Amino acid sequence: MFMRSRHCCVALCLFVPVLLGGCSASFTPTPVPPPGLSYVGDIEGQVYGGQQPVNLSATYLLAAGTSGYGSASTSLLDSSVPAVCGSGGTSPCVDSNGDYYVLTNGNGHFSFGGLYTCVPGTQVYMYSVGGNSGAGTNTGIGLMAILGPCPAAGNLAATVPKVQVSEISTIAAAYAFAAFATDALHVGSSGSALAQTGIANAFANAANLYNIAGPGGGIANSTTVGGNGSVPQSEMDAIANSLASCINSASAGSGQCTSLFKYASSDGTPSGTKPTDTASAAINIARNPGGPRIAKIFDDAGSNGPFAPAINVVPNDLTLAITFSGGGLNQPAGLAVDGSGNVWVTNSAGNSVTELSPMGAVLSGASGFTDGAMSNPQGIAIDSAGNVWVANQGTGTVSELESDGVAVSASPITPVNPATSADALASPSQLAFDASGNLWVTNSVSGGGSVVELSRKGHFLAVAGTGSVLQPYGIAIDATSVGWVPSFGQGTVDAISFASSTDAQTTDASLSAATGIAIDASGTKWIADSGNSKLTAIASGGAVTSYSGGSLNAPYAIAVDGLGQVWAANKAGNSLSLFSNAGAPIPSSAGYQGGLSGPQAVVVDPSGNVWVANTASNTVTEFVGAGAATVVPLVTAVANNTLGTEP
């Protein structure tokens, strides 16, 4: 369950009296610009419901808000134009809030006629509400399509084809910007640079899910734009059929709409706030893709609808998981996200690093990046300059790559402890940066272990935990530059401070085979206990609490997203578990699956997408819009005390 705390404050039914009584269906205006207003580029297309044209649907051109997550979207249609309100033309109508829209005609056609103002960089989408797809006037109809950013030069119409709006485009939009939306009229982010990057990437990601210019209202893709991702087309079709069952019914009060709105509520439960149209229902489904009520949503249409191919059995969950391959992925072991939203992957068997764009396209060539000496690379971390650091478990070294993948040195870093002249690194497994930019490395030596601190130039600074840390597989550093290191098989978690030369331990007798660790905004340390299939939380005050359930099955890696939600990759369960910050699991009997195979690492990007490395299948899976937008890279969150927060 997507356990957000944002308040949804819009009643989309405010449009109803305007749609039914404020516009004349019989008036057909001449499609010319009103006096004193020049075209800046026309945007036109058709609105479909279940591949049937929707007549008299109020169609808005909207820009994502910038005053906060889920902030009100902004209408882009020029309010200085006389609202003569004719169907299918360029003359706009105005609603009770003073926002302008155009009506579709009997063929579902709309045209904005260039009567809009478009600020460069603004993320734009369309929203059509109400209308008649053939069964009767239905105020429960809500359809969306992402158009993308306003260009710096020229006009938006030149960057988008004739737009096909349908249930498929609605699902693509809902999942792509789920981390930024509360309903169809509230899609927005904060104004920070990273937040703007995150929402831009999210809008672009919709193109991986559907073809905006496809026939009959657009089609769900089977392959991503980059060609290396497999899209769950049949699942998208099934969800689209569920929306179509409402859209093609006689009214919003039909049995199909009533059922959909009941189970596609704001929190995914029958008692949650019910949406008033199918666009907001789609957003709610994207934000709450688990639980037993998905059978009710699926049963509304499932495989029996206008979109095919559609799955014909109730799925485990309604996440949309894209599986990426190629680019040298070979037993992927570690993941990190940079400030642009690119995903970096260590290939333990390929002795290389793969870089994927925010849309999953390969940026590192067919074989990935290497410095020529990588050996069984495991952990990966990105510094404040965007350089990529890799732990080579096979050779006891650390490699550094520039942000473009070029090795900083032909030879990996092999720091030596000047006090002992002994190698300071031995079987390094995981990496993390502190607020000063120093790199911490865990040495997971059989029967022993330690933590080494390196300068940002890779020079040896200190070593800690010798004799107390046993086979450390994970490390997380808090805002005070204290490193938290769980010991595999020892039932302890070390709190190490190089600044004060201290090494304190927290003991939990039930902790076994601890691997991943992550820290939330309150300072709570979350630990994946693969041995006991549970999560252990150490509060900032030291209290220790264990959580089970949630389909945990040998959780190996863990991540905290921007709303403090905890994601655990179950290596034995081939699934992804989600817990609220209070330790409540999502209501799913088998976790989120998405075709995972031996998942070993998990991260969340600034668009709210959750990425998982599948060691057993040589793939990386993206759960589109499943999480909350998150501050990346981790060094930025540590330095600014923004761990577990939205950008």
DOROKOL-964874 format. One record per residue: residue in three letters; x, y, z negated of N, C-alpha, C in turn. Coordinates in steps of 0.1 Angstrom, whole numbers, plus 5000, padded with zeros to 4 digits. Last residue first. Layout:
ALAXYZXYZXYZ...
//
This chain:
PRO512751535024513651645028512951785027GLU511551374995511451405009512351525012THR513651164973512751274975512651294991GLY515650984964514250954962513251064964LEU517951234955517651094957516151064955THR518851494953517551474960517351324963ASN521251624945520251574935518851554941ASN523051684964522051784961520951744951ALA524751464965525351594962524251704959VAL522851254970523651254958524151394955ALA521951334995521051324984521751324971THR524351325010523651455009522651444997VAL524951055008525851145002525251285000LEU522950935024522850925009523751025002PRO522151165051522651045045522651045030VAL518651185041519851115046520951215050VAL515651175023516951255026518051155030THR512751055040513851035030515051115034ALA509350995044510551065049511551075038ALA508050675034508050825033509350885038GLY507150405056507650465044507450615044ALA506250325081505750255069506150315056GLY506850425107506050505098505550435085VAL507550105118507250235122506350305112PHE510049925109508649935106508250075107GLU512449785130511949915125510449895122THR515049545127513649565128513249705122VAL517649405146517349505136515849545138THR519249085150518349195154518249295143ASN520248825146521048925153520249035158SER518948645130518448655144519248765152ALA520048655104519848525111519548535125THR520148925096521348855098521248725106ASN518549195103518249055103519448975107ALA518049495086519049415094518749265092VAL515449735089515949605082516949535092TRP514050045082514849965091515449845083VAL511150245083511950145074512650055083ASN510450585088510650445093511550365084GLY510450845080509650755072509650615078SER512251015091510851005097509950915090PRO514650975079513951095076512651105083ASP514550615070515150735077514250855074VAL515750365048514550445052515150575059VAL517050035049517150175047515950245052VAL518349715040517149795043517549945040ALA519749385047519949535044518649605048GLN519049125053520149145044520349295040PRO516748885063517049025061518049045050GLY516248635078517448655070517748805068SER514148785099514848665098516148685091LEU510848925106512148925099512748785098GLY508348965118509348875125510748885118GLY506749115101507349175112508349095119GLN505949125071506749025078507449085090TYR505449235039505449275053506349185060GLY504048975017504849095020504649135035ALA502048795013503248745019504248855022SER499848915002500248784997501548735002SER499749244990499949155002500449024997PRO499349514977498449404977498649314989ILE502649614965501549624975500649504974PRO503149634929503449584942502249614952ALA504249874906503049804911503349764926GLY506250034896506449894896505249814901ALA506050304899505750254886505850094885ASN506650344925507650384915507350344901SER505450044941505350184937506450224927PHE507049824964506549854950506450004949LEU507149594989507049734986506349744972SER509149355007508249384996508249534993LEU509449185037509749315030508749345020SER510848865046509748965044510349085037ASN512048615043511948675056510748775056GLY512648495019511248505022510948565036ALA515348525016514848385017513348395022LYS515648795015516448725024515848585026ASN513649065014513648925009514348835019ALA514249385006514349295017514549155012ALA512249624991513149514989513049415001TRP511649954983511549854994512649754991VAL509750174964510850084963510649974974GLN509050524964508650384966509850294968GLY509650784962510050704951509650554953LEU509250924985508150934975508450834963GLY511350855002511150994997510051014987ASP512450524990512150625000511850764993VAL515050314982514050394976513750504987ALA515949964988516050114991514850184985ILE517849664987516849754981517049894986ALA518549314993518849454994517649534990TYR517449064985518849084986519249234986PRO515148864968515449004974516949024974ALA513948604967515348624969515648754975ASN511048724972511548594974513048604977LEU508048884963509548884962510048744963SER505348934965505948844975507448844974GLY504549074943504749144955505449064966GLY506248944914505148954923505549024936SER507949144889507849034898506649044906TYR510249344871508949334879509049214888SER511549454840511549364851510249354858THR513349714825512049654827512149574840VAL515149884800515149784811513849714812ALA516150214790515150104789515250014802GLY517850424795518450294792517450184791GLY516950664804517150654790517750514785SER516450614830517550704827517850704812ALA515850254833515450394832516650484828ILE516350004854516950064843516650214843ALA514549734866514649884866515249924853THR514649464888514949514874515149664875LEU512649234905513349364905513549404891LYS513048894915512448994908513149124910SER514248634919513248684928512348794920ASN516548554906515248534899514048584907GLY518548604925518548474918517148444911SER518248864934517948754943517848614936ASP517249134923517749014916517348894925ALA517949464929517349344935518049224929ILE517249734908518149634912517449514918TRP517150084904516349964908517349864914LYS517450324879518250234888517350104891THR516150644876515950504874516750424884GLY516150914882517350854877517250704873SER513951014894513951024880515250964873ALA514350944921514451084917514551104902ASP516250634921515150714925515350854919ILE518750424935518350514924517250604929ALA519550074940519150204945518650284934ILE521249764949520849864939520550004945GLY521549414956521349554960520949634948THR522149184935522849224947522749374950ALA522448944909522049084913522849124926ALA522248684898522448704912522048844917SER520048774872520848674878521048704893LEU518948874841519348924854520348824859SER518248814815517548744826517948784840ALA519748974799520048824799519348754810ASP521149254807519849194808520049044809THR523149534797522949384798521549344798THR525149784808523749744804523549604807GLN528249914799527449814805526049814799ALA530650174809529650114800528850014807ASP533450314812532850194819531950134808THR535250614818534350534810533750424819SER536650854827537350724825536550634816SER535351074835535551054821536250924817ALA535451034863535751164857536151154842PHE534550784868536050804870536450944864SER532350594853532650734855534150754856ILE529950334856531350374857531450524860ALA528050104843527950244846529350304845ASP527249774853528249874848527950014852VAL525049534843525249644853526149744846THR524849174840525249304836525249414847GLY524648914847523648964839523949104834GLN526348774864526848804850525748864841GLY525748734891525848614882526248644868PHE527249024901526548904906526748784896SER526749314885527649204887526849084890PRO525949644897525549514892526549404894VAL526949964891527449844898526849714891TRP526850304895526150184889526350064897GLY528750584888528450474897527850354890VAL528150924884528250794877527850684887SER527651174894528751094899529150984890THR525151274889526251314880527551244883ALA523451154907523851294909524951344900ASP524750814911523750914908524351054909ILE525450554934525950664926524950774924ALA525550204936524750334938525250434929ILE526349894950526750014943525850124946GLY526649534951526049654953526549774945TYR528249314944527749324958527149454961PRO530849224923529849324926529549334941GLN532149004907531648984921530549094923LEU532049154877532249024883531449014896VAL533649384857532749374869533049234875SER535549344838534149354834533249334845GLY538049324850537849244838536349254833THR537849644862538649524862538449454849GLY536549884862535749764861536549634861ALA538550084885537750064873537049934873VAL540950304899540350174899539650154885ALA541750594920541550524907540950384909LEU542650674945542550764934542550694920PHE544250634977543850574964543750684953HIS542850815005543950784996543450724983GLY540950885023541250745022542350715012LYS540151145023541151105033541550955032ARG538551155002537851165015538851145026SER539950894980539651034984539051034998LEU538450614964539350674974538950814977GLU538150394938537850524942538850574952VAL536950064933538150154937537550284942VAL536049824911535549934919536750024921SER536249464910536649594905535949694914GLY536649104902536149224909536549354903GLY536148754900536648874894535948994902GLY535248524912535748514898536248644892SER536048654943535548534936536148524922VAL535548994945536548884945535948774937SER534449244958533749134954534649004955ASN534949574951535749454955535049334949THR533349864963533249744954534149634960VAL534450194964534450064971534349954961TRP533650524970533750424960533550284968LEU535050834980534450704984534750594974ASN534151174974535051054972534350924975GLY532451384974532851324987533851214986SER531351464951532551534955533051484969ALA529251294947528951434950530151504955ASP530350984963529851064952529651204956PHE529350714985530050844983529450914971ALA529950364988529050474984529950604982LEU529950024999530550154998529550264994GLN530749674994529849784996530549914993SER533149494996531749455001530849575004PRO536549385000535549494997534149465004SER538749204993537349154997536349264994ALA540449434977540449294979539049244982LEU542449724973541249664979541449514981ALA544949774963543749824955542449764961ASP547749574961546649624970545449664961ALA550149704939549349594944548249654952SER551649894926552049854940551349734945THR550750004903551049864903551649814916ALA550450274908550950234895551350094895PRO549450314934550850344931551350304918ASN547650094952547650154938549150184935VAL547050164986547850094976547850164963PRO544650125012545250205001545950114991THR544450095042544749985032545450065021ILE542250165069542950215057543150105047PRO543150025102542250055090542950105078SER544650195129544750095119543850125107ALA544150405144544150275151544250165141SER541750625130543050575130543050445137VAL539150695136540050805132541450755132ALA537550575165538250545153539150655149VAL534450705176535950695178536650675165GLY531850765171532250625171533750605174ASP531151015167530850965180531350825182SER531851065141530451055143530151005157GLU534750845136534150975137532650955141LEU535350585112534950625126534450765126GLU537450395093536750515094536550555109SER537650095073537750165086536950295085VAL539449935048538250025051538550095064THR540349595038540549735043539249805045GLY540449315036540649405024541049545028THR539749155057541149195056541449285044GLY536949095054537948985059539349025057GLN535549315048535749215037536849115041ASN535749635053536149505060536549405050ALA533449875052534249785044534449655051VAL533550195069533150055069534049965060TRP532150515075533150435068532650285067VAL531850775097531250655093532350565087ASN531151135094532051015097531550895091GLY529651345086529151255096529951145100ALA530651485065530951535079530451455090SER529851345043529251475046529551535059ASP529850995055530251105046529551235051ILE528150695052528450805061528750925052ALA528850345050528450465044528850585053ILE528549995047528750105055528150225049GLY529549645040529049775037529349885046GLN531049465062529849445054529149585051PRO532949305087532449425081531149405074ASN534949105095533849075086533349205079SER537149345104537049205101535949175091MET538649575127537449535118537449385116ALA540549655145540949575133539849545123GLY539549815164540449715168540949625157ASP537549975156538850035155539949935159THR534449975175535449915166536749995166PHE531049975184532250045181533149965173GLY529449755208529549825196530849895195SER529049635233529749555222529849625209ALA527749805250527249665249527849595237GLY527350125233527850035243527349895240SER526150275213527550235211528050135221LEU523550335213524350445216525850405216VAL520450185222521850165218522750275223ALA517450305207518250285219519750275215GLY515850375185516350235186517250205198MET515150625181514250545188514750405191PRO517450735169516250725161515050645168SER519950495183519250625182518050615173LEU522350295167521050305174520550445173GLU525550155169524750275166523550275174THR527349885154526449935164525650055159VAL530649785149529549865144528649905155SER532349465144532049595151530949665144ASN532549185142533649275139533549405146GLY530549005146531049075158532249165155ALA529748925121530348825130530948885142SER528849165110529849085102530448975111ASN528349465120528149335126529249245120THR526649745106527849655107527549515112VAL524950015121524849875116526249805117TRP523150315118524450255120524450115113VAL520850525134521050405125522350335128ASN520150875133520750755140521050645130GLY519351105121518350995121518850875129SER521151295118520351305130519351195131GLY522551215095521751335094520851355106ASP522350845095523050975095522051095095VAL521950555076521350655085522050785084ALA523150215076523250355071522550445081LEU523549865067522849975074523050105068GLY525049545072524849675065524249775074ALA524949315089524949305074524749425067PRO524149115117524149255111524049235096GLN525048915136524948895122525049025114ASN525449135159525948995157526048975142LEU524949365184524349315171524749165169GLY525749475208526749405200526249355186GLY523449565221524449665216525449605207GLY520649355211521649405220522649495213SER517449445198518549355200519549425209PHE514749525176515749565185516849465186THR511349515171512549445169513549475180ILE508949705153509649695166511049615163ALA505949665137507349635136508049615150LEU503449805122503949795136505449785135THR501349635098502549715101502749695116LEU499249485088498949575100500149675102ASP499649135081499549285077499449365090ASN498948895091499448905077499349045072PRO496048905112497448905109497748915094VAL493548685122493848795113495348795110VAL493848615157493748565143494048685134ASN494448705182493048645180492948585166ILE495848995196495948875187494548835183ALA495249085229495149115215495248985207PRO496549225260496249105251496249145237ALA493649435258494249305259495649315264PHE490649605248492149615250492749475249PRO487949585243488349635257489849625259GLY487449285223487349425226487949465240ASN488149065203486949085212486749235214SER490149045186490549015199489349035209GLY488849285165489949195167490249175181ALA486449405153486649375168487649265170ASP486149385126485349475133485349455148ASP488149215117486949155120485949245127PHE490149405109490349325121489049265126ILE488949505086489249595097489349515110LYS488849275071487649345074487849435086ALA491549215068490649115075489349185079ILE492449415053492849425067492049325075ARG491849375027490849445034491249455049PRO494049265013493049175019492049245028GLY497249425023496049395015494949315021GLY498749695043498649565037497449545029PRO499149945053498949835063498849695056ASN498550245049498250135040498050005048ARG499250415070499850435057499550325046ALA497750305091499250315092499850335078ILE495150355081495650215083497150215084ASN495150635080495050555068495550415069ILE495250685108496350735099496350655086ALA492750565116494050515121495250555112ALA491050745103491050605099492350535103SER491550975117491950975104491950825098ALA490350875141491650925141492250925127THR487650815135488550705138490050755138ASP486251015107486450975122487550875123THR486251035081484951065088485051045103PRO487450815055487650905066486250935073LYS486950805020486650745033486850855044THR488950744993488350845001488150795015GLY488550414978489350534982488450634990SER487250184973486950294964487650424968PRO488349994989487050034992486550154984THR491750104997490850024989489450074992GLY493550265010493550125014492550045006ASP493450525003494450444996494350294999SER491650625022492850695020493950615012SER490350335041490250455032491550515030ALA489150145059490350225062490350355054TYR486850045048488049975045489350045050LYS484950245055485050185042486350125039PHE485250285082485550395073485650345059LEU484450025092485750075094486150185084SER481750025084482649925079484049975080THR480650245098480550235083481550135077CYS481150175124481850285119481750285103GLN479449945126480849935130481650055123GLY476850045119477549945111479049935114SER476750405123476550265128477250165119GLY477050665118476450585108476150445112ALA478150785140479050755129478450675118SER476550595167476650715158477750675147ALA476650385185475650495187475850615179SER480050285195478750265189477850395190ASN482550325204481550295214480250255208ILE483950375180483850475190482750455200CYS483850125167483150235161482950345172SER485349965184483949915180483150025174ALA487750095187486750105198485350065194LEU489050025163488650165165487550175176SER489449755171488749785158488249925159ASN491049775193489749725195488849755182ALA493349875181492649965190491249915192ILE494149645168493749765160492949855169ALA494749495191493749445182493249565173ASP496849635204495549615211494449575201MET498849605184498249745187496949725194GLU499249335187498749385175498149525176SER500249315213498949255210498349295197GLN502749465210501649515219500249455215PRO505049525193503949435190502649485197VAL507949555213506849625207505749525204SER511449515212510149445215509049505207GLY514049705228513149675216511849605221ASN515549785248516149675240515249645228GLY514649995264514649865270515149745261GLY514050245256515450215258515650075264VAL511350235252511850315263513250285266THR510349895244510650035241511250105253THR507749685256509149705255509349855252SER505049695258505649565253507149585250ASN502849965249504049915255504349775250ALA499450005256500449985246501649925253ILE498350265279498550125275499550115265GLY495850505288497150465283497150325278GLY493350535299493550595285494850555279GLY493550405323492450375314492650425300PRO497150385329495750385333494750355322GLY499550605313499050485318497550485321ALA500850825302500250845315499650715321ILE501850745278500850845278500150865291ASN502350435267502650515279501550615280TYR503550355233502550365244503050455255LEU505850325217504650245214503650245226ASN507750505223508150355222506950275221ALA506550745220506750695233507250555234ALA506650795193505350745198505550695212ASN509150905187508950765186507650705191ALA508751175188509451115200509150965199PHE507751225163506851245174507451175187ALA510051155147508751075146507851095158ASN511851345155512151205158510851125157ALA510551565144510751565158511051415162ILE510551505117509251505123509451505139GLY513351505112512551385109511251385117THR514151765118514651655126513851535124GLN512651895098512351925112512951815121ALA513951795076512551765078512151785092LEU516551905080516351765080514951725082ALA515852185077516452135089516251985091SER512652255062514052225061514552165074GLY509952305060510652375070512152345070SER508051995057508652115051509452185063SER505451905079506551875071507052005065GLY502251765090503251865088504351825080VAL498951745096500151675100501251785099HIS495851755093496951785084498151695087LEU493951655109494151805109495251845100ALA493751385105494051425118494351575119ASP495551345073494351325082494751385095THR498051345064497051305055495751275062ALA501451295076499951325078499151275066PHE503951205077503751355077502351395077ALA504150945080504850995069504651145067ALA502950895105502250865092502850925080PHE503650945131503751055122503051025108ALA503350675143504650755144504750865134TYR500750595136501950525130503250615131ALA499250795151499050765137500250705130ALA500150765178500350885170500250865155ALA499350505183500750535185501050665177ILE496650525179497450435170498850475171THR496050705200495750735187496550655177SER496650555223497450675220497250725206ILE494650365219496050325219496950445216GLU492250505222492550435209494050395208SER493350785242492550665239492850615225VAL494150995268493850995253492950875251GLN496451085290495450985288495250955273VAL497451375307497451305294496251205294LYS499751405332498351415329498051315318PRO502951455315502051415326500651445323VAL504951715302504051605300503251575312THR506451935309507151825302506251695300ALA504852125319505852075328506551955322ALA503352205297502752125308503752065317LEU505052375283504852235278504252145289ASN507352555304506152545296505952395293GLY510552725302509452675310508152665301ALA512552645273512352725286511252655294ALA512252495251512852625250512652715262PRO509052315249510452335254510952475251CYS507452175222507452285231508852315236PRO507651815218507951955214507752055225GLY504651605222506051635220506351775217LEU502051495223502651555235504151585234ILE500151235211501351315209501851365222ALA496651215207497851185215498951285213MET493651085193494851175192495851125203LEU490151095183491251035191492451135192GLY487251005169488451085167489551015174ILE483750975163484850965173486051055170GLY481751035147482850955141483950935151THR479651145160480551235154481751165147ASN478351055189478950995178479951085172THR475651015210476551115204477051065191GLY475750695227475150805220476150895214ALA477150525244476150465235475250575228GLY478950675258477950595265476850545257SER480550825243481250735253480250645260ASN480351145233479551035237480250955247GLY481551345205481251315219480451195221GLY484351385181482951375185482751345200VAL487451515190486551475179485151485185SER490851495197489551505203488551445193TYR493951645196492951585188491551605194MET497451635205496051665208495151585199TYR500451795193499651685196498251725199VAL503851915191502451935195501751805197GLN506252085173505751955177504251965179THR508252355185507052315177506552175182GLY510252435202510552345191509352295183PRO508752745210509852645213510152565200VAL505352775208506552825202507652715204CYS502752855229503652745225505052795221THR499452925233500752985230501552875224TYR497152875260497752845247499052915246LEU495752825285495252925275495852895261GLY496152645305497252735302496852835292GLY493952475306494052595316495152685313PHE493252255293493452375285493752495293SER490752035302491852115307491952235298PHE489451705305489551825298490751905305HIS487151435313488151535317488251655308GLY485151255310486151265300487251355302ASN483251285329484351195332485451185322GLY481651485318481151345319482151245323ASN484151675300482951665308482551515309THR485251805268485351715279484051715287LEU485752145257484952025257485251935270VAL488452285237487652275250486852145249TYR488752525210488852395216488252395229TYR489852735183489352715196489652575201ASP488752825150489752755159489152725172GLY486952925132487653025141488652955150ASN485652745118486852795112487552895120SER483552665135483252745123484452805116ASP485152695168484452625157484152715145VAL484652785202485252815189484452745178CYS485652685235484652705224485352745212PRO487152815266487052745253485852775245SER487452725299486852825290486552755277THR488252535316489352605309488752705299GLY486152235315486852345321487852415312GLY484552045302485452005313486252115319SER481852265295482452135294483452115306GLY482352595280481752505290482452375290CYS482552855263482252725260481552645271VAL483253125259482053095267481652945267ALA484853305241484453165239483153135246PRO487453495255485953485252485553345251VAL490653475239489853445251488353445247SER492053505216491553625222490753605234SER493053265208491753305202491253435208ASP494553015226494453155224493153205220LEU495452715209494652785219494452935216LEU496752595188497552675198496752745208SER496152555154495652555167496452645176THR498252375132497852505137497352495151SER497652165103498152185116497652315121ALA498552195068497552205079498152235093SER500751935055500252075056499352085068GLY502051705051500651695052500051835052TYR504651865036504251745041502651735040GLY504852215044504952105035504351985042SER504752405064504652455050504652345040THR504452345090505852355085505852405071GLY502252145111502552245101503952245096ALA502152075146502352035133502752145123ALA499652215167501052205163501152165149LEU497052115190497552145177499052135175LEU494252155208495752145210496352205197TYR491251965208492052065202493552045206THR488151905221489551875222490351985218ALA485151755215485851875212487351845212SER483451585241484351565229485151695227LEU481651545263481451655252482151625239ASN482251195268481651325273481451415261VAL484750975275483951035264483551175268PRO484950685296485150835293484250885282GLN486150385283484950455288485150605286GLN488150255269488350265284487050325291GLY487450305243487350175248487350165263GLY487050625253486750545242486550405247TYR489250885266488550755267488250695254VAL489851175282489651115269488750995271GLN492351305304491051245302491051175288GLY493851625313493851475312492451425310GLU496251895312494951835314495051685313ILE497652205308497652065303496252005305ASP499252455327498052385324498352245318GLY500952745320501152605323499852525318VAL500252985314501652955310501852805313TYR498253235331498553095328500053075323SER497253545315497953465326498153325321LEU494653765310495353645304495953565316GLY493053955321494153995312494953885306PRO490153765324490853885328491953915317PRO490553405322489853535319490753655322PRO491453185349491853255336490953375334VAL488952955361489953065364490253125351PRO486852745367488152725361489152835365THR483652855359484552855369485952845363PRO481752635336482452765340483352745352THR478752515332479952475338480752595343PHE476352435308477152545314478452495320SER475252235294474752255308475552355316ALA475952215268476452115277476152135292SER476952475248475952435258476552335268CYS477652475213478052475227477052425236GLY476652445187477352575191477752585206GLY475552205180474652325182475352445187LEU477452005179476051975183475252095186LEU479852125172479752035184478352015188VAL479052255149479552335160479452245173PRO478352055131477352155136477752235147VAL480951915130479751855135478651955139PHE483252005117483052035132481651995137LEU483151915092482852055094482652095109CYS483951665091482551675095482151825096LEU486351655080486351675094484951695099ALA487451805053486251735057486051755072VAL490551795036489751835048488551745050CYS492351725016491351825013490451865025CYS494151495000493451515013492251605011HIS497051524982495551534981495051564995ARG499651284976499151404983497651404983SER500751054967500051134957499451264963ARG500850724982501050874982500250944971MET501550444987501050504974501450644973PHE500650225009501350345009500850434998MET500849885000500050005000500950125000
//
